[in-house]
Amino acid sequence: MSNAGDLLKVEGLTAGYGAAPVLHEVTLSVGAGRIVAVLGANGAGKTTLLRTLSGLLPLAAGRVMFDGLDLRGVKVEKMVRHGIAHVPEGRGVVTELTVDENLRLGGLWRKPREPLDEIYDLFPALAQRKNHLGHQLSGGERQMLAIGRALAAKPRLLLLDEPSLGLAPKITSQIMGLLRDLRDRTGLAVLLVEQNVRSALSIADEGIVLNLGRIAAREKADKLADDADLRHAYLGF
Ligand SMILES: Nc1ncnc2c1ncn2[C@@H]1O[C@H](COP(=O)(O)OP(=O)(O)OP(=O)(O)O)[C@@H](O)[C@H]1O
């Protein structure tokens, strides 16, 4: 599932922490306007994959190309300028800053700064809490803020790690619906790491199953959702 129009192309990626690789020769691609779900058991390497793609961890081998640019030479803090935003697991909201200040951090590198109206339209709950501090928000509101901050940077690719973590099903489905809308309206591409397999596959175009740091399967999302053998083998349901 790789073609000339791919925004992100990962080839033979090997990476991890220190000498022992966690990811082994991972090859995948994400096209513009596509949502690709990354699934797999605890410890499969999903978070490590996102951390490597966003430049937080070095590549031991392989190549990551984004819209024709080799990301090996790009510093982590410059990724956002190239159109890649990462929402880490655990959300990454600055708890001492207000909602508004957190959102402004996302678009800080843009000059002139753009108003945040679009983000507040997407997340009315945040609009009502512009002056609340990060630590005064609920888990769901913090997750929305972390995603909102990433979107304020106007990325072309969102690397999203476990957006459903600790959230009520209703909030999770709101967030999934929002991602689908953004994909359809703006052509946003998303690499979505999720434990909530059903939610992720309900909005994804493709699904990738990681097992012990290797790609065990790569399928269209509806096919993956229907593949009972694969689900039993790697996803536990
Ligand atoms: N900072 C670290 N230093 C060393 N090893 C790590 C570190 N973080 C994760 N690992 C190891 O890397 C492997 C993959 O972890 P990773 O967090 O990428 O898995 P995951 O698929 O995201 O799991 P989960 O679904 O539980 O979040 C695990 O064996 C883990 O112990």
The ligand as a MOL file (V3000), in Angstrom:
LIG
                    3D

  0  0  0     0  0            999 V3000
M  V30 BEGIN CTAB
M  V30 COUNTS 31 33 0 0 0
M  V30 BEGIN ATOM
M  V30 1 N 12.3430 4.8640 27.4550 0
M  V30 2 C 12.5190 3.5530 27.1950 0
M  V30 3 N 13.7070 2.9560 27.4020 0
M  V30 4 C 13.8930 1.6580 27.1210 0
M  V30 5 N 12.9460 0.8300 26.6190 0
M  V30 6 C 11.7460 1.3770 26.3910 0
M  V30 7 C 11.4580 2.7650 26.6660 0
M  V30 8 N 10.1750 3.0050 26.3240 0
M  V30 9 C 9.6650 1.8410 25.8760 0
M  V30 10 N 10.6060 0.8610 25.9040 0
M  V30 11 C 10.4270 -0.5310 25.4730 0
M  V30 12 O 10.1180 -0.5500 24.0990 0
M  V30 13 C 9.1410 -1.5390 23.8140 0
M  V30 14 C 8.0000 -0.9340 23.0390 0
M  V30 15 O 7.3730 0.0380 23.8580 0
M  V30 16 P 6.2700 1.0350 23.2630 0
M  V30 17 O 5.9490 2.0080 24.3440 0
M  V30 18 O 6.7050 1.5540 21.9580 0
M  V30 19 O 5.0660 0.0130 23.0460 0
M  V30 20 P 3.5450 0.2930 22.7180 0
M  V30 21 O 3.1830 -0.6070 21.5860 0
M  V30 22 O 3.3010 1.7480 22.5230 0
M  V30 23 O 2.8630 -0.2220 24.0520 0
M  V30 24 P 1.5690 0.2890 24.8660 0
M  V30 25 O 0.3840 -0.1370 24.0580 0
M  V30 26 O 1.6910 -0.4860 26.1320 0
M  V30 27 O 1.6750 1.7700 25.0540 0
M  V30 28 C 8.7290 -2.1380 25.1550 0
M  V30 29 O 9.3760 -3.3640 25.2940 0
M  V30 30 C 9.2210 -1.1330 26.1640 0
M  V30 31 O 9.5900 -1.7580 27.3600 0
M  V30 END ATOM
M  V30 BEGIN BOND
M  V30 1 1 1 2
M  V30 2 1 2 3
M  V30 3 2 2 7
M  V30 4 2 3 4
M  V30 5 1 4 5
M  V30 6 2 5 6
M  V30 7 1 6 7
M  V30 8 1 6 10
M  V30 9 1 7 8
M  V30 10 2 8 9
M  V30 11 1 9 10
M  V30 12 1 10 11
M  V30 13 1 11 12
M  V30 14 1 11 30
M  V30 15 1 12 13
M  V30 16 1 13 14
M  V30 17 1 13 28
M  V30 18 1 14 15
M  V30 19 1 15 16
M  V30 20 2 16 17
M  V30 21 1 16 18
M  V30 22 1 16 19
M  V30 23 1 19 20
M  V30 24 2 20 21
M  V30 25 1 20 22
M  V30 26 1 20 23
M  V30 27 1 23 24
M  V30 28 2 24 25
M  V30 29 1 24 26
M  V30 30 1 24 27
M  V30 31 1 28 29
M  V30 32 1 28 30
M  V30 33 1 30 31
M  V30 END BOND
M  V30 END CTAB
M  END
